[in-house]
Amino acid sequence: MVVNLSENEFDEKMVGKCVVAFSTTWCGPCKMLSPVLEELSKEMKDVSFYKVDADVDVSLVTDFDVVSVPTLIVFQDGKIINRASGFVNKDKLITLITG
């Protein structure tokens, strides 16, 4: 399951490997990416999947230099290990996560 993440809980959730999708409710590619993230969240049990609403948590958008949505950032114990912008298919997302 992809969990909505807000600014006040961000740091405490960044444990282990995490994928954070910065998106908005009005973004077409974000809507296309959502089922891909849900599918992978069920397949990759050792990875946490989160979604940040870029229109609501603007400070996180600024902190992580998100200039377009969707933007995916992969974290390992709070450190960025990979990122991508725009729609990413399942195979490419797996590659981003696994390195």
Contacts in CASP RR format, 6 or more apart in sequence:
PFRMAT RR
TARGET T0000
AUTHOR 0000-0000-0000
METHOD contacts of the structure
MODEL  1
MVVNLSENEFDEKMVGKCVVAFSTTWCGPCKMLSPVLEELSKEMKDVSFY
KVDADVDVSLVTDFDVVSVPTLIVFQDGKIINRASGFVNKDKLITLITG
1 38 0 8 1.000
1 41 0 8 1.000
1 42 0 8 1.000
1 49 0 8 1.000
2 21 0 8 1.000
2 34 0 8 1.000
2 37 0 8 1.000
2 38 0 8 1.000
2 41 0 8 1.000
2 49 0 8 1.000
2 50 0 8 1.000
2 51 0 8 1.000
3 48 0 8 1.000
3 49 0 8 1.000
3 50 0 8 1.000
3 51 0 8 1.000
4 50 0 8 1.000
4 51 0 8 1.000
4 52 0 8 1.000
4 53 0 8 1.000
5 13 0 8 1.000
5 20 0 8 1.000
5 50 0 8 1.000
5 51 0 8 1.000
5 52 0 8 1.000
5 57 0 8 1.000
6 52 0 8 1.000
6 56 0 8 1.000
6 57 0 8 1.000
7 57 0 8 1.000
7 59 0 8 1.000
7 60 0 8 1.000
10 52 0 8 1.000
10 60 0 8 1.000
11 78 0 8 1.000
13 48 0 8 1.000
13 50 0 8 1.000
14 75 0 8 1.000
14 77 0 8 1.000
14 78 0 8 1.000
15 48 0 8 1.000
15 77 0 8 1.000
15 78 0 8 1.000
16 48 0 8 1.000
16 75 0 8 1.000
16 76 0 8 1.000
16 77 0 8 1.000
16 78 0 8 1.000
17 46 0 8 1.000
17 47 0 8 1.000
17 48 0 8 1.000
17 74 0 8 1.000
17 75 0 8 1.000
17 76 0 8 1.000
17 97 0 8 1.000
18 47 0 8 1.000
18 48 0 8 1.000
18 49 0 8 1.000
18 50 0 8 1.000
18 74 0 8 1.000
18 75 0 8 1.000
18 76 0 8 1.000
18 78 0 8 1.000
19 37 0 8 1.000
19 40 0 8 1.000
19 47 0 8 1.000
19 48 0 8 1.000
19 49 0 8 1.000
19 50 0 8 1.000
19 72 0 8 1.000
19 73 0 8 1.000
19 74 0 8 1.000
19 75 0 8 1.000
19 93 0 8 1.000
19 96 0 8 1.000
19 97 0 8 1.000
20 50 0 8 1.000
20 51 0 8 1.000
20 52 0 8 1.000
20 72 0 8 1.000
20 73 0 8 1.000
20 74 0 8 1.000
20 75 0 8 1.000
21 30 0 8 1.000
21 33 0 8 1.000
21 37 0 8 1.000
21 49 0 8 1.000
21 50 0 8 1.000
21 51 0 8 1.000
21 52 0 8 1.000
21 70 0 8 1.000
21 71 0 8 1.000
21 72 0 8 1.000
22 52 0 8 1.000
22 54 0 8 1.000
22 60 0 8 1.000
22 61 0 8 1.000
22 64 0 8 1.000
22 66 0 8 1.000
22 69 0 8 1.000
22 70 0 8 1.000
22 71 0 8 1.000
22 72 0 8 1.000
22 73 0 8 1.000
23 30 0 8 1.000
23 33 0 8 1.000
23 34 0 8 1.000
23 51 0 8 1.000
23 52 0 8 1.000
23 53 0 8 1.000
23 54 0 8 1.000
23 69 0 8 1.000
23 70 0 8 1.000
24 30 0 8 1.000
24 53 0 8 1.000
24 54 0 8 1.000
24 55 0 8 1.000
24 69 0 8 1.000
25 53 0 8 1.000
25 55 0 8 1.000
27 69 0 8 1.000
27 70 0 8 1.000
29 69 0 8 1.000
29 70 0 8 1.000
29 86 0 8 1.000
29 87 0 8 1.000
30 69 0 8 1.000
30 70 0 8 1.000
32 87 0 8 1.000
33 70 0 8 1.000
33 72 0 8 1.000
33 86 0 8 1.000
33 87 0 8 1.000
33 88 0 8 1.000
34 51 0 8 1.000
36 88 0 8 1.000
36 89 0 8 1.000
36 90 0 8 1.000
36 93 0 8 1.000
37 49 0 8 1.000
37 51 0 8 1.000
37 93 0 8 1.000
39 90 0 8 1.000
40 47 0 8 1.000
40 49 0 8 1.000
40 90 0 8 1.000
40 93 0 8 1.000
40 94 0 8 1.000
40 97 0 8 1.000
41 47 0 8 1.000
41 49 0 8 1.000
44 94 0 8 1.000
44 97 0 8 1.000
47 97 0 8 1.000
52 60 0 8 1.000
52 61 0 8 1.000
54 61 0 8 1.000
54 66 0 8 1.000
54 69 0 8 1.000
60 66 0 8 1.000
64 71 0 8 1.000
64 73 0 8 1.000
64 80 0 8 1.000
67 85 0 8 1.000
68 85 0 8 1.000
68 86 0 8 1.000
69 86 0 8 1.000
70 85 0 8 1.000
70 86 0 8 1.000
70 87 0 8 1.000
70 88 0 8 1.000
71 83 0 8 1.000
71 84 0 8 1.000
71 85 0 8 1.000
71 86 0 8 1.000
72 83 0 8 1.000
72 84 0 8 1.000
72 85 0 8 1.000
72 88 0 8 1.000
72 93 0 8 1.000
72 96 0 8 1.000
73 80 0 8 1.000
73 82 0 8 1.000
73 83 0 8 1.000
74 80 0 8 1.000
74 81 0 8 1.000
74 82 0 8 1.000
74 83 0 8 1.000
74 96 0 8 1.000
74 97 0 8 1.000
75 81 0 8 1.000
81 99 0 8 1.000
82 96 0 8 1.000
82 97 0 8 1.000
82 99 0 8 1.000
83 96 0 8 1.000
84 92 0 8 1.000
84 93 0 8 1.000
84 96 0 8 1.000
88 96 0 8 1.000
END
